[in-house]
């Protein structure tokens, strides 16, 4: 994912509601090592349905990756859901003071459900953004699929070299971070699964149970350890997978790099037969 200049911010700081200052996700070490640079979560709010709907209309016109993902979902017989309840978004703002000047990082997440006629399969098209007050930004567009609405078997797809491919990056990292936060967040991944019928419903359930830690976890995984955003959301690696057994689920294995997955093993939780993005599966 490339860092790029962004001239405008979709969720202005002036629209955010001031909250009681809290230490941001994964910032315990940062706060201890640099007590003069206290990181605060200064605002957090759910984005209105109208703004999320307008965002997806804009992305359909401006984002090549989102158009490719939408096209792939349609080829899989999914259709975009249109009712407002099938849209969801959340934003948070983090702040620190450097030499008397405030520095901000804005996190935003947008999700839209896709449905398949006469099928329980659930899918959701999503975009995550990180935007710093210094002008640096990062965007990740992807979709999640839960076959048969089984949210314990969620798969993540994104665009690699203009081809939609199976990924083991943000979603894997997100689950890993929630497990490390505590029992409540770890249990939410499992307890929200049976009742959820859509991706928006599932993510909303996990977010409600886990609170702002869910937003922090998603931002940490998008940041992927980059220096310009890790001060706010912590340092996570998308190449890591959590072993969710044992105390806290902190064991980590690193799967091989995979541009195109030809065979995915749900028990191992990663691809076991990979080829380059330009190669065809045997």
NUPADO-953935 format. One line per 8 residues: for each residue x, y, z of N, C-alpha, C, CB. Coordinates in steps of 0.05 Angstrom, whole numbers. Glycine has a CB too. Layout:
<atoms>
X Y Z X Y Z X Y Z X Y Z | ...
</atoms>
This chain:
<atoms>
17 -24 0 0 0 0 17 25 0 -19 0 24 | 11 44 -18 28 67 -21 18 90 -4 29 75 -50 | 37 106 5 31 130 20 28 152 0 53 137 41 | 7 169 2 3 189 -17 -7 214 -4 -16 180 -39 | -5 237 -17 -15 262 -8 -45 263 -11 -2 285 -23 | -59 273 8 -88 276 6 -95 304 12 -102 256 25 | -108 318 -7 -113 346 -5 -136 352 14 -118 358 -32 | -154 334 18 -177 339 35 -183 315 52 -201 347 19
-196 319 74 -203 298 93 -233 295 93 -192 304 121 | -242 271 89 -271 267 86 -286 272 112 -276 239 77 | -274 268 134 -287 273 160 -273 295 174 -288 246 178 | -280 320 171 -266 343 183 -264 340 213 -278 369 175 | -242 351 223 -239 350 252 -261 366 266 -212 361 260 | -271 387 253 -291 404 267 -317 390 270 -295 429 251 | -321 367 255 -346 352 258 -345 332 280 -353 338 232 | -321 326 290 -318 305 310 -327 315 338 -289 295 311
-337 297 354 -345 303 381 -322 299 400 -370 286 389 | -317 318 417 -295 316 436 -303 295 457 -288 343 449 | -284 277 461 -288 256 482 -268 259 504 -287 228 469 | -273 245 525 -253 245 547 -228 232 536 -263 230 571 | -204 244 541 -179 235 530 -172 207 541 -156 254 536 | -165 190 523 -157 163 530 -132 155 515 -179 143 525 | -117 136 527 -93 126 513 -102 109 490 -75 110 533 | -90 113 467 -100 99 443 -91 70 443 -89 112 418
-103 54 425 -98 25 423 -69 20 419 -115 13 400 | -57 2 435 -30 -6 431 -9 15 439 -25 -14 403 | -17 35 456 2 57 461 15 56 488 -13 82 458 | 12 35 503 24 34 529 54 38 528 17 7 543 | 67 24 509 96 27 507 104 55 498 107 6 488 | 89 67 480 95 93 470 93 113 493 76 101 448 | 72 111 509 68 130 530 91 128 551 41 126 544 | 100 104 557 121 101 577 148 111 566 123 72 585
153 106 540 179 114 530 181 144 523 185 98 505 | 158 157 519 158 185 513 135 199 528 155 189 482 | 138 203 555 117 214 571 110 242 563 125 213 600 | 128 257 549 122 284 541 106 285 515 148 300 537 | 101 261 503 85 260 479 61 242 484 103 249 455 | 43 251 501 20 235 508 1 233 484 6 246 533 | -7 209 477 -26 205 455 -54 204 467 -19 179 439 | -72 219 455 -99 221 464 -119 214 441 -106 248 476
-140 200 447 -161 197 428 -181 220 434 -175 168 430 | -180 240 417 -195 264 423 -223 264 411 -180 288 412 | -230 246 393 -256 245 382 -262 217 370 -260 266 360 | -287 209 371 -295 184 359 -325 186 354 -288 160 377 | -334 176 331 -363 176 325 -369 158 302 -373 205 319 | -394 149 302 -404 133 279 -411 153 257 -429 116 287 | -403 145 233 -408 163 210 -437 159 201 -389 156 186 | -451 180 194 -479 178 187 -482 161 162 -491 206 183
-506 148 160 -511 131 137 -510 147 111 -539 119 139 | -519 172 111 -519 189 87 -490 194 78 -532 215 93 | -472 199 96 -444 203 88 -431 178 77 -428 214 112 | -437 155 89 -426 130 80 -437 123 52 -433 106 99 | -463 128 48 -475 123 21 -462 141 0 -505 128 22 | -458 166 7 -445 185 -12 -416 177 -17 -446 214 -1 | -403 167 3 -375 158 1 -373 135 -20 -364 148 28 | -391 116 -19 -390 94 -38 -397 103 -66 -409 71 -29
-415 122 -68 -420 133 -95 -395 146 -106 -444 153 -93 | -381 161 -90 -357 174 -98 -335 154 -106 -347 193 -77 | -332 133 -89 -312 113 -94 -317 98 -120 -310 93 -71 | -343 94 -126 -350 80 -151 -341 96 -176 -380 76 -152 | -338 122 -173 -330 139 -195 -299 143 -196 -343 166 -194 | -287 143 -172 -259 152 -170 -239 129 -165 -256 172 -149 | -247 107 -153 -228 87 -144 -229 62 -163 -234 78 -116 | -207 58 -177 -205 35 -195 -206 9 -179 -178 35 -211
-193 8 -156 -194 -17 -139 -222 -23 -131 -176 -13 -115 | -237 -3 -122 -265 -8 -113 -282 -18 -137 -277 17 -101 | -277 -8 -160 -292 -17 -184 -286 -46 -190 -287 1 -208 | -260 -53 -188 -252 -81 -193 -264 -100 -173 -221 -83 -193 | -264 -91 -148 -276 -108 -126 -306 -111 -130 -270 -96 -99 | -320 -89 -137 -348 -90 -142 -354 -109 -166 -359 -62 -148 | -338 -107 -187 -342 -124 -210 -339 -153 -204 -323 -116 -233 | -319 -159 -187 -314 -187 -179 -338 -198 -163 -288 -189 -163
-348 -182 -144 -371 -190 -128 -395 -195 -146 -377 -169 -107 | -399 -178 -165 -422 -182 -183 -419 -208 -200 -425 -158 -202 | -394 -213 -208 -388 -238 -222 -394 -263 -205 -359 -239 -232 | -392 -259 -179 -398 -281 -160 -428 -281 -153 -381 -278 -135 | -444 -266 -168 -473 -265 -164 -482 -249 -140 -484 -293 -163 | -464 -232 -129 -472 -214 -107 -482 -188 -119 -448 -210 -88 | -500 -176 -105 -510 -149 -112 -507 -130 -89 -540 -151 -122 | -501 -105 -94 -499 -86 -71 -526 -81 -58 -487 -60 -81
-526 -83 -32 -551 -77 -17 -555 -47 -17 -549 -88 12 | -580 -38 -18 -586 -10 -20 -598 3 4 -603 -6 -44 | -610 -13 22 -623 -2 45 -602 11 64 -639 -24 60 | -609 33 78 -590 47 95 -577 29 116 -603 70 108 | -592 9 126 -581 -8 147 -558 -26 138 -603 -25 159 | -554 -27 112 -532 -43 101 -507 -26 97 -541 -55 74 | -506 -2 108 -482 15 107 -474 21 135 -488 42 91 | -447 23 139 -437 29 165 -410 42 163 -435 3 183
-404 61 181 -378 74 182 -372 84 209 -378 97 162 | -346 86 215 -337 96 241 -311 112 237 -332 72 261 | -307 133 252 -283 149 251 -273 155 279 -288 175 235 | -247 157 281 -234 165 306 -211 183 300 -224 140 323 | -204 201 319 -182 220 316 -163 218 339 -192 249 312 | -138 215 334 -117 214 355 -100 239 353 -100 188 352 | -89 247 376 -73 272 377 -49 269 395 -90 295 386 | -27 282 388 -4 285 405 7 313 401 18 263 400
22 323 420 34 350 418 64 347 413 28 366 443 | 73 358 391 102 358 384 112 387 384 107 344 357 | 130 393 403 141 420 405 120 441 406 160 425 382 | 99 436 421 78 455 425 57 455 403 89 482 428 | 60 439 383 41 439 361 26 412 360 55 444 334 | 0 412 357 -15 387 356 -12 373 330 -45 392 361 | -10 346 331 -9 329 307 -32 309 309 19 314 304 | -46 305 287 -70 288 288 -68 265 268 -95 305 282
-82 244 275 -85 221 256 -115 214 257 -67 197 264 | -127 214 233 -156 208 231 -159 180 218 -171 229 214 | -175 164 231 -181 136 222 -210 136 213 -176 115 245 | -215 124 190 -243 122 180 -247 94 167 -250 144 160 | -270 83 172 -277 57 160 -305 59 148 -275 34 181 | -308 49 123 -333 49 109 -339 21 100 -333 69 85 | -364 11 104 -371 -16 97 -399 -16 84 -370 -35 122 | -402 -32 63 -428 -35 50 -433 -65 44 -429 -19 23
-457 -74 51 -464 -102 47 -469 -109 18 -488 -109 64 | -463 -133 10 -471 -145 -15 -486 -171 -9 -446 -151 -34 | -507 -176 -23 -524 -199 -18 -526 -216 -43 -552 -191 -8 | -532 -242 -39 -535 -261 -61 -563 -273 -59 -513 -283 -61 | -578 -272 -81 -605 -283 -81 -605 -313 -77 -619 -276 -108 | -624 -322 -60 -627 -351 -54 -602 -363 -42 -635 -366 -79 | -587 -347 -27 -562 -357 -14 -558 -343 12 -537 -353 -33 | -546 -357 31 -539 -345 57 -511 -332 56 -540 -366 79
-496 -335 34 -470 -323 32 -471 -293 38 -457 -329 5 | -453 -283 54 -452 -255 60 -426 -242 51 -456 -250 91 | -428 -218 40 -404 -204 31 -406 -175 38 -400 -208 1 | -384 -162 42 -383 -133 48 -360 -120 35 -383 -129 78 | -365 -98 20 -344 -82 7 -336 -61 27 -354 -70 -20 | -310 -56 31 -301 -38 52 -276 -21 43 -294 -54 77 | -273 1 56 -249 17 52 -241 28 80 -254 40 32 | -215 26 85 -203 38 109 -184 60 101 -188 16 126
-184 82 116 -166 104 110 -152 114 136 -181 127 97 | -127 121 133 -112 135 154 -103 162 141 -88 118 164 | -107 184 155 -99 210 145 -86 226 167 -124 226 133 | -62 235 163 -48 251 183 -49 280 176 -18 241 185 | -47 297 197 -47 326 193 -22 335 178 -50 340 220 | -2 318 176 22 326 161 19 321 131 46 310 172 | -4 309 123 -9 305 95 -4 277 85 8 323 79 | 5 259 102 8 231 94 -18 215 97 31 218 110
-22 196 80 -47 180 81 -43 152 71 -69 194 66 | -61 135 79 -60 107 70 -89 97 67 -44 89 89 | -94 82 45 -120 72 40 -119 42 33 -134 87 16 | -138 27 43 -140 -2 36 -169 -8 29 -130 -20 60 | -173 -18 4 -199 -26 -6 -200 -56 -8 -205 -12 -33 | -222 -68 1 -223 -98 1 -252 -106 5 -205 -109 24 | -257 -132 2 -283 -142 11 -279 -168 27 -300 -148 -14 | -298 -173 44 -299 -196 61 -322 -214 52 -302 -189 91
-318 -240 52 -339 -259 46 -341 -280 68 -333 -274 18 | -366 -284 77 -371 -305 97 -389 -326 83 -385 -293 123 | -377 -349 74 -393 -369 60 -415 -380 79 -375 -392 51 | -440 -380 69 -462 -389 85 -467 -373 110 -457 -418 93 | -457 -347 110 -459 -330 134 -444 -341 158 -488 -325 141 | -424 -358 152 -407 -369 174 -384 -349 178 -397 -398 166 | -387 -333 198 -367 -312 203 -342 -322 218 -380 -289 219 | -341 -347 223 -316 -359 233 -298 -367 209 -322 -384 250
-309 -365 185 -294 -372 161 -291 -349 142 -307 -397 147 | -289 -325 152 -288 -301 135 -262 -301 118 -289 -275 152 | -266 -294 93 -243 -292 74 -241 -263 65 -247 -311 50 | -217 -254 61 -211 -226 53 -199 -226 25 -191 -213 73 | -209 -208 8 -199 -205 -19 -193 -175 -25 -220 -215 -40 | -171 -171 -39 -163 -144 -47 -150 -146 -74 -143 -131 -26 | -143 -122 -85 -131 -121 -112 -101 -121 -110 -141 -95 -127 | -89 -140 -125 -60 -142 -127 -53 -143 -157 -49 -167 -112
-38 -124 -167 -30 -122 -195 -55 -124 -213 -11 -145 -202 | -76 -109 -206 -101 -108 -221 -117 -134 -221 -94 -100 -250 | -110 -152 -203 -125 -177 -201 -135 -180 -172 -107 -202 -209 | -161 -188 -169 -172 -192 -143 -163 -219 -132 -204 -191 -144 | -149 -219 -110 -137 -243 -99 -143 -246 -69 -107 -243 -104 | -143 -271 -60 -146 -277 -32 -123 -266 -16 -149 -308 -27 | -129 -253 6 -109 -241 23 -109 -253 51 -113 -211 25 | -86 -250 65 -85 -258 93 -70 -235 107 -70 -285 97
-82 -212 107 -69 -188 117 -85 -173 138 -63 -169 93 | -103 -155 129 -116 -138 149 -135 -154 167 -132 -116 135 | -152 -171 156 -171 -186 172 -157 -205 192 -189 -203 154 | -136 -218 183 -120 -236 201 -108 -220 223 -98 -250 185 | -96 -197 216 -84 -180 237 -105 -169 256 -69 -156 223 | -128 -161 245 -149 -150 262 -158 -170 283 -173 -142 244 | -163 -195 275 -171 -215 294 -149 -219 315 -177 -242 280 | -124 -220 306 -101 -223 324 -101 -202 346 -75 -223 309
-105 -177 337 -104 -155 356 -128 -156 376 -105 -128 341 | -151 -163 366 -174 -165 385 -169 -186 406 -200 -171 369 | -157 -208 398 -151 -230 417 -132 -219 438 -138 -254 403 | -113 -202 430 -93 -192 449 -104 -171 468 -69 -181 434 | -126 -158 460 -138 -137 477 -149 -148 503 -160 -122 461 | -163 -170 501 -175 -182 525 -197 -201 518 -186 -160 543 | -208 -213 539 -228 -234 536 -253 -224 522 -235 -247 563 | -262 -200 529 -287 -190 518 -285 -187 487 -294 -163 530
-263 -176 478 -260 -173 449 -256 -200 435 -236 -154 443 | -241 -217 447 -236 -243 436 -262 -259 433 -216 -259 452 | -278 -258 454 -304 -272 454 -323 -260 434 -316 -272 482 | -322 -234 429 -340 -221 410 -338 -233 382 -335 -191 409 | -314 -240 374 -310 -252 348 -326 -277 344 -280 -258 343 | -329 -293 366 -344 -318 365 -373 -314 371 -332 -338 385 | -380 -298 392 -408 -295 400 -425 -279 381 -409 -282 428 | -412 -262 365 -428 -246 346 -434 -262 320 -412 -221 338
-419 -284 316 -421 -299 291 -448 -312 287 -400 -320 290 | -459 -326 307 -484 -341 302 -508 -324 294 -491 -358 326 | -510 -300 306 -533 -283 301 -531 -265 277 -539 -266 326 | -506 -260 267 -502 -242 245 -510 -254 219 -473 -233 244 | -522 -238 201 -530 -248 175 -516 -232 153 -560 -245 171 | -504 -209 160 -490 -193 141 -463 -184 152 -506 -168 133 | -445 -175 134 -419 -166 143 -422 -141 160 -401 -160 119 | -439 -123 152 -444 -99 168 -455 -107 196 -464 -80 154
-473 -126 197 -483 -135 223 -462 -147 240 -505 -154 218 | -445 -163 228 -423 -176 244 -403 -155 255 -409 -197 227 | -393 -138 237 -374 -118 246 -386 -99 266 -363 -102 222 | -412 -92 262 -425 -75 281 -428 -88 309 -452 -67 271 | -433 -114 309 -435 -129 334 -408 -130 349 -446 -157 329 | -387 -136 334 -360 -137 345 -352 -110 356 -340 -147 325 | -358 -89 340 -351 -62 348 -366 -53 373 -357 -43 326 | -391 -61 375 -407 -53 399 -396 -67 424 -437 -60 395
-389 -93 421 -379 -108 444 -351 -99 452 -379 -138 437 | -335 -92 433 -307 -86 438 -301 -56 441 -290 -97 416 | -320 -39 433 -316 -11 436 -294 1 418 -310 -4 465 | -281 22 428 -261 36 412 -236 18 406 -253 61 426 | -233 -3 422 -211 -21 417 -213 -34 389 -209 -43 438 | -237 -38 379 -241 -49 352 -231 -30 331 -270 -56 347 | -237 -4 334 -228 16 315 -197 18 316 -241 43 321 | -187 18 341 -158 19 344 -144 -5 332 -151 21 373
-156 -28 334 -144 -53 323 -144 -51 292 -159 -77 332 | -166 -42 281 -168 -40 252 -147 -20 241 -196 -32 242 | -144 3 255 -125 23 247 -96 14 250 -129 49 263 | -91 -1 272 -64 -11 276 -56 -30 254 -63 -26 303 | -75 -46 245 -68 -65 223 -65 -52 196 -90 -87 221 | -80 -30 192 -77 -15 167 -50 -1 167 -100 4 163 | -43 11 190 -18 25 192 6 7 186 -15 37 220 | 4 -18 196 24 -39 190 52 -31 199 24 -45 161
54 -15 221 80 -8 232 93 16 220 98 -31 230 | 81 30 202 93 54 190 97 75 211 76 64 166 | 120 89 209 128 108 230 108 131 233 155 119 224 | 96 140 212 79 164 213 52 159 225 76 175 185 | 44 134 228 18 128 240 20 111 265 0 115 220 | 42 96 269 44 78 291 45 92 318 69 61 289 | 53 118 318 53 133 344 24 135 355 64 161 339 | 4 134 338 -23 137 347 -37 110 352 -39 152 327
-32 90 335 -48 66 336 -32 41 342 -62 62 309 | -6 44 348 10 21 355 23 8 331 -6 1 370 | 40 -11 336 55 -24 315 45 -53 312 85 -23 320 | 32 -59 289 22 -86 283 34 -95 256 -9 -87 283 | 33 -121 251 43 -131 226 22 -147 212 69 -148 230 | 16 -141 187 -4 -156 172 7 -183 164 -11 -140 147 | 32 -188 166 43 -214 158 41 -235 181 72 -211 150 | 31 -226 204 29 -244 227 2 -257 229 36 -230 252
1 -281 239 -24 -294 246 -22 -303 275 -29 -318 227 | -45 -300 288 -45 -308 317 -53 -337 320 -65 -290 332 | -40 -350 337 -49 -376 347 -68 -370 370 -25 -394 356 | -94 -374 365 -114 -365 384 -119 -386 406 -139 -358 370 | -100 -402 412 -102 -421 434 -82 -413 455 -97 -451 425 | -87 -422 479 -69 -416 501 -75 -389 513 -40 -416 491 | -58 -378 530 -63 -354 545 -61 -330 527 -43 -351 568 | -84 -317 521 -84 -292 506 -81 -295 477 -64 -275 517
-74 -319 467 -71 -322 438 -48 -307 426 -96 -314 425 | -26 -305 440 -4 -288 431 16 -303 413 10 -276 454 | 13 -329 410 32 -343 392 28 -334 364 28 -373 395 | 50 -331 349 48 -320 322 64 -338 302 60 -291 321 | 51 -342 279 65 -355 258 64 -337 234 53 -384 251 | 84 -338 216 84 -321 193 80 -338 168 111 -305 191 | 58 -335 154 53 -351 130 70 -341 107 23 -350 123 | 74 -357 86 89 -348 63 75 -326 48 95 -371 45
90 -308 36 78 -287 19 62 -300 -3 100 -268 8 | 38 -289 -8 20 -301 -27 6 -279 -43 0 -319 -14 | 11 -278 -69 -3 -259 -87 -29 -271 -97 15 -251 -110 | -29 -297 -104 -53 -310 -113 -54 -337 -99 -54 -313 -144 | -76 -342 -85 -79 -368 -71 -94 -388 -88 -94 -363 -44 | -82 -411 -91 -95 -432 -107 -109 -452 -88 -75 -446 -124 | -99 -455 -64 -112 -473 -45 -109 -462 -16 -98 -502 -46 | -132 -458 -4 -133 -447 23 -142 -468 43 -153 -422 24
-127 -470 65 -132 -489 86 -145 -474 110 -107 -505 95 | -171 -477 114 -184 -462 136 -174 -471 164 -214 -465 135 | -165 -496 166 -155 -505 192 -129 -492 199 -152 -536 192 | -111 -489 179 -86 -476 184 -88 -446 184 -65 -485 163 | -110 -436 171 -115 -408 170 -98 -392 150 -110 -397 196 | -86 -406 130 -71 -391 109 -70 -408 84 -43 -384 119 | -60 -395 63 -58 -409 37 -35 -429 38 -54 -388 15 | -40 -453 26 -20 -473 25 -9 -478 -3 -31 -500 37
-21 -465 -23 -11 -466 -50 -13 -439 -63 -26 -488 -67 | 9 -425 -66 10 -398 -76 25 -396 -102 22 -379 -55 | 17 -377 -119 31 -370 -143 33 -340 -145 18 -383 -169 | 49 -329 -163 51 -301 -166 25 -290 -178 75 -294 -184 | 21 -264 -176 -4 -252 -186 -8 -255 -215 -4 -223 -179 | 13 -260 -231 10 -263 -260 8 -291 -269 34 -250 -274 | 12 -311 -251 10 -339 -258 -18 -350 -254 30 -355 -241 | -23 -371 -268 -49 -385 -265 -46 -409 -246 -59 -394 -293
-67 -415 -231 -66 -438 -214 -64 -464 -230 -90 -438 -195 | -49 -484 -221 -47 -509 -236 -74 -524 -236 -25 -526 -225
</atoms>
